[in-house]
Amino acid sequence: MASILPVFFVLVVVIGLMACAALFVPKGPQQMVIRTSLLVALAACYLLWMVTYLAQLHPLVAPVRSKVKA
């Protein structure tokens, strides 16, 4: 059976990437725009991955096996 642990592991990785993106963006007139863009992109990618993973982990509709005539 699949585990929920990958969701938390990837969350920790994404939070680390977000911290790096927030701390290491070079100074300049567009610093806030670049920082915000990186943080929103990382958050959106994580949410998309998490929803997809959890949807496959617990599907709403179970597959139904059709009866085959032999």
BAFI-3210 file (N, C-alpha, C; in Angstrom, 3 decimals, decimal comma, padded with zeros to 6 digits):
// residues 70
n [1|2|3|4|5|6|7|8|9|10|11|12|13|14|15|16|17|18|19|20|21|22|23|24|25|26|27|28|29|30|31|32|33|34|35|36|37|38|39|40|41|42|43|44|45|46|47|48|49|50|51|52|53|54|55|56|57|58|59|60|61|62|63|64|65|66|67|68|69|70]
n.u [000,839|000,446|002,104|001,724|003,946|005,727|004,509|004,987|007,782|008,448|007,309|009,023|011,357|010,522|010,001|012,598|013,748|012,257|013,143|015,819|015,419|014,265|016,302|018,594|018,172|019,370|020,150|018,320|016,312|014,114|013,849|011,826|009,798|010,960|011,505|008,905|007,726|009,226|008,606|005,807|005,652|006,996|005,268|002,889|003,655|004,206|001,654|000,152|001,468|001,009|-001,825|-002,300|-000,866|-002,202|-004,749|-004,341|-003,609|-005,867|-008,386|-011,488|-013,342|-013,587|-011,982|-013,952|-014,425|-015,149|-017,519|-016,458|-017,408|-016,981]
n.v [-001,181|002,243|005,136|008,103|009,492|010,409|012,820|014,576|014,512|015,621|018,098|019,183|019,371|021,220|023,445|023,954|024,641|026,940|028,589|028,902|030,190|032,557|033,670|033,878|035,408|037,752|041,156|043,970|046,060|044,489|042,548|041,733|040,926|038,769|037,064|036,620|035,404|033,017|031,768|031,466|029,827|027,496|026,752|026,273|024,160|022,192|021,878|020,947|018,507|017,206|016,999|015,374|013,059|012,296|011,872|009,607|007,900|007,563|006,930|008,328|006,941|003,584|001,181|-000,830|-004,158|-005,479|-007,871|-010,505|-012,099|-015,436]
n.w [000,000|-000,718|000,617|002,646|003,161|001,035|000,279|002,417|002,429|-000,097|000,326|002,274|000,743|-001,206|000,403|001,249|-001,237|-001,730|000,338|-000,417|-002,870|-001,983|-000,470|-002,096|-004,372|-006,640|-005,805|-006,957|-009,164|-009,835|-007,903|-006,055|-007,784|-009,151|-006,978|-005,961|-008,202|-008,408|-005,944|-006,114|-008,383|-007,497|-005,389|-006,818|-008,506|-006,578|-005,401|-007,598|-008,125|-005,648|-005,502|-007,725|-006,992|-004,613|-005,644|-007,158|-005,180|-003,573|-005,285|-006,524|-008,008|-008,392|-010,485|-012,687|-013,498|-016,593|-017,872|-019,802|-022,716|-023,519]
ca.u [000,000|001,215|002,236|001,576|005,251|006,303|003,914|005,715|009,169|008,520|007,007|010,260|012,259|010,002|010,229|014,024|013,953|011,665|014,050|016,967|014,977|014,019|017,536|019,681|017,815|020,261|019,518|018,078|014,983|013,073|014,081|010,556|009,056|011,611|011,293|007,496|007,495|009,812|007,857|004,487|005,860|007,287|004,047|001,931|004,148|003,997|000,225|-000,260|001,998|000,351|-003,202|-002,223|-000,424|-003,265|-005,866|-004,008|-003,513|-007,246|-009,271|-012,901|-014,074|-012,786|-012,174|-014,912|-014,031|-016,278|-017,658|-016,063|-018,069|-015,998]
ca.v [000,000|003,478|005,886|009,549|010,078|011,218|014,157|015,382|014,604|016,594|019,397|019,666|019,747|022,453|024,532|024,266|025,375|028,263|029,371|029,254|031,179|033,824|034,227|034,037|036,215|038,917|042,454|044,765|046,686|043,481|041,477|041,240|040,246|037,474|036,247|036,222|034,463|031,718|031,167|031,049|028,693|026,307|026,365|025,725|022,843|021,254|021,591|020,113|017,166|016,620|016,640|014,227|011,901|011,873|011,366|008,238|007,115|007,279|007,357|008,467|005,910|002,373|000,538|-001,937|-005,153|-005,850|-009,294|-010,839|-013,317|-016,342]
ca.w [000,000|-000,837|001,854|002,573|003,457|-000,055|000,265|003,386|001,997|-001,186|000,928|002,897|-000,356|-001,818|001,361|001,142|-002,487|-001,568|001,181|-001,259|-003,854|-001,308|000,076|-003,048|-005,542|-006,636|-005,561|-008,156|-009,175|-010,021|-006,931|-005,496|-008,848|-009,367|-005,777|-005,925|-009,301|-008,045|-004,837|-006,609|-009,290|-006,689|-004,671|-007,779|-008,926|-005,474|-005,254|-008,724|-007,893|-004,476|-005,851|-008,633|-006,212|-003,704|-006,448|-007,538|-003,953|-003,147|-006,375|-006,190|-008,727|-008,527|-011,788|-012,704|-014,484|-017,427|-018,091|-021,176|-023,203|-024,131]
c.u [000,882|001,166|002,045|002,921|005,873|005,745|004,677|007,182|009,323|008,199|008,258|011,254|011,813|010,201|011,703|014,345|013,381|012,560|015,272|016,592|014,774|015,325|018,569|019,304|018,703|019,489|019,382|016,671|013,847|013,181|012,770|009,743|009,635|011,355|009,858|007,184|008,032|009,006|006,482|004,624|006,150|006,041|003,041|002,365|003,939|002,525|-000,289|000,214|001,244|-001,070|-003,215|-001,849|-001,542|-004,481|-005,595|-003,927|-004,889|-008,214|-010,734|-013,736|-013,149|-013,014|-013,112|-014,505|-015,267|-016,312|-017,387|-016,759|-017,037|-016,636]
c.v [001,241|004,259|007,377|010,241|010,844|012,634|015,070|015,545|015,654|017,995|019,994|020,120|021,069|023,640|024,929|025,049|026,790|029,155|029,811|030,324|032,540|034,480|034,597|034,743|037,457|040,227|043,219|045,321|045,666|042,333|040,900|040,488|038,857|036,552|035,735|035,195|033,080|031,025|030,668|029,842|027,419|025,829|025,722|024,337|021,809|020,894|020,701|018,680|016,484|016,172|015,416|012,961|011,387|011,348|009,936|007,330|006,668|007,725|007,417|007,357|004,708|001,758|-000,669|-002,888|-005,566|-007,385|-009,600|-012,133|-014,183|-017,271]
c.w [000,000|000,476|001,602|002,795|002,287|-000,121|001,225|003,003|000,895|-000,661|001,566|001,829|-000,981|-000,880|001,364|-000,116|-002,402|-000,706|000,386|-002,273|-003,199|-000,850|-000,985|-004,344|-005,515|-006,462|-006,866|-008,125|-009,292|-009,021|-006,405|-006,542|-009,088|-008,190|-005,717|-007,005|-008,968|-006,950|-005,289|-007,540|-008,514|-005,940|-005,619|-008,255|-007,833|-005,347|-006,379|-008,525|-006,749|-004,800|-006,758|-007,878|-005,319|-004,455|-006,906|-006,327|-003,473|-004,235|-005,928|-006,816|-008,892|-009,900|-011,671|-013,819|-015,276|-017,632|-019,564|-021,552|-023,907|-025,113]
res [m|a|s|i|l|p|v|f|f|v|l|v|v|v|i|g|l|m|a|c|a|a|l|f|v|p|k|g|p|q|q|m|v|i|r|t|s|l|l|v|a|l|a|a|c|y|l|l|w|m|v|t|y|l|a|q|l|h|p|l|v|a|p|v|r|s|k|v|k|a]
***
